[in-house]
């Protein structure tokens, strides 16, 4: 019985160590954006709209649901068209966000489809 207890403690410690190693603080953070099908554009972290982020590396997944729209992200040193007009589907990019103000928009419908957030 004592050996089984020791084995369980060792196994639990090994699992905890493996989980903490996989949750590296330098791991990329994920943002998910959607453009379309109507005149909507969003960028979320989890279930919340992005308003403020910390500087760092991010993975951005964009779900473009209408070929009449695109998704562009602009900010300090960044002007990235992630999806293009004519495309519908999903694209994934990695970006490094620096301190400053960022805007994401649909170029042809900018007046209706744009939002911004800050990185600080």
C-alpha positions as CSV (number, residue, x, y, z in Angstrom):
1,X,0.0,0.0,0.0
2,X,2.9,2.4,0.8
3,X,4.5,1.8,-2.6
4,X,1.2,2.6,-4.3
5,X,0.9,5.9,-2.4
6,X,4.4,6.8,-3.4
7,X,3.8,5.9,-7.0
8,X,0.6,8.0,-7.1
9,X,2.5,11.0,-5.6
10,X,5.3,10.7,-8.1
11,X,2.8,10.4,-11.0
12,X,0.9,13.4,-9.8
13,X,4.1,15.5,-9.5
14,X,5.2,14.4,-13.0
15,X,1.8,15.4,-14.5
16,X,1.9,18.8,-12.7
17,X,5.4,19.5,-14.1
18,X,4.4,18.5,-17.6
19,X,1.3,20.8,-17.5
20,X,3.3,23.8,-16.2
21,X,5.9,23.3,-18.9
22,X,3.3,23.3,-21.6
23,X,1.8,26.6,-20.2
24,X,4.8,28.6,-21.1
25,X,4.5,32.4,-20.5
26,X,6.1,33.0,-24.0
27,X,3.4,31.0,-25.7
28,X,1.4,32.8,-28.4
29,X,-2.0,34.2,-27.3
30,X,-5.0,33.5,-29.6
31,X,-7.4,36.1,-31.0
32,X,-10.4,35.2,-33.2
33,X,-11.9,37.5,-35.7
34,X,-15.0,37.3,-37.8
35,X,-16.0,39.4,-40.8
36,X,-19.5,39.0,-42.4
37,X,-21.8,37.6,-43.4
38,X,-23.6,40.9,-43.0
39,X,-21.8,44.2,-42.2
40,X,-20.2,43.0,-39.0
41,X,-16.6,42.7,-38.0
42,X,-15.3,41.5,-34.6
43,X,-12.1,40.5,-32.9
44,X,-12.3,38.5,-29.6
45,X,-10.1,37.0,-27.0
46,X,-12.2,34.2,-25.6
47,X,-15.7,35.5,-25.5
48,X,-14.8,39.2,-25.0
49,X,-14.3,41.8,-27.7
50,X,-10.7,43.0,-27.8
51,X,-10.4,46.5,-26.2
52,X,-7.0,46.3,-24.6
53,X,-4.1,43.9,-24.9
54,X,-0.5,43.5,-23.6
55,X,2.4,43.7,-26.1
56,X,3.5,40.4,-27.4
57,X,3.1,37.6,-29.9
58,X,-0.5,36.7,-30.9
59,X,-2.0,34.1,-33.2
60,X,-5.0,35.6,-35.0
61,X,-7.6,33.3,-36.6
62,X,-10.0,35.1,-39.0
63,X,-13.3,33.6,-40.2
64,X,-14.3,35.5,-43.3
65,X,-17.9,34.7,-44.0
66,X,-18.5,36.9,-47.1
67,X,-16.5,37.3,-50.3
68,X,-17.5,41.0,-50.4
69,X,-15.4,41.8,-47.3
70,X,-11.8,41.7,-46.2
71,X,-10.1,41.8,-42.8
72,X,-7.2,44.3,-42.3
73,X,-5.2,44.9,-39.1
74,X,-3.3,48.2,-38.8
75,X,-1.1,49.6,-36.0
76,X,2.4,50.6,-35.1
77,X,4.6,49.0,-37.8
78,X,1.8,46.8,-39.0
79,X,-0.6,47.0,-41.9
80,X,-1.7,43.4,-42.6
81,X,-4.5,42.4,-44.9
82,X,-5.4,39.0,-43.4
83,X,-8.2,38.1,-45.8
84,X,-9.0,39.7,-49.2
85,X,-12.2,40.7,-51.0
86,X,-13.2,37.6,-53.0
87,X,-12.1,35.2,-50.3
88,X,-14.3,33.4,-47.9
89,X,-12.9,30.9,-45.4
90,X,-10.5,30.9,-42.5
91,X,-7.0,32.3,-42.3
92,X,-4.5,32.2,-39.4
93,X,-1.6,34.6,-39.0
94,X,1.0,35.3,-36.3
95,X,1.7,38.9,-35.4
96,X,3.7,40.8,-32.8
97,X,1.8,43.7,-31.3
98,X,3.7,46.7,-29.9
99,X,2.4,49.5,-27.7
100,X,0.0,51.8,-29.5
101,X,-3.5,51.9,-31.1
102,X,-4.6,49.3,-33.6
103,X,-7.6,49.3,-36.0
104,X,-9.2,46.4,-37.7
105,X,-11.5,46.9,-40.6
106,X,-13.1,45.9,-43.9
107,X,-11.5,48.2,-46.5
108,X,-14.5,48.5,-48.9
109,X,-16.9,49.1,-46.1
110,X,-14.7,51.1,-43.6
111,X,-17.4,53.6,-42.7
112,X,-19.6,50.7,-41.3
113,X,-17.0,48.0,-40.4
114,X,-14.1,49.1,-38.1
115,X,-13.1,48.9,-34.5
116,X,-9.9,49.7,-32.5
117,X,-8.1,48.6,-29.5
118,X,-5.0,49.6,-27.6
119,X,-1.8,47.7,-26.7
120,X,-0.1,48.9,-23.5
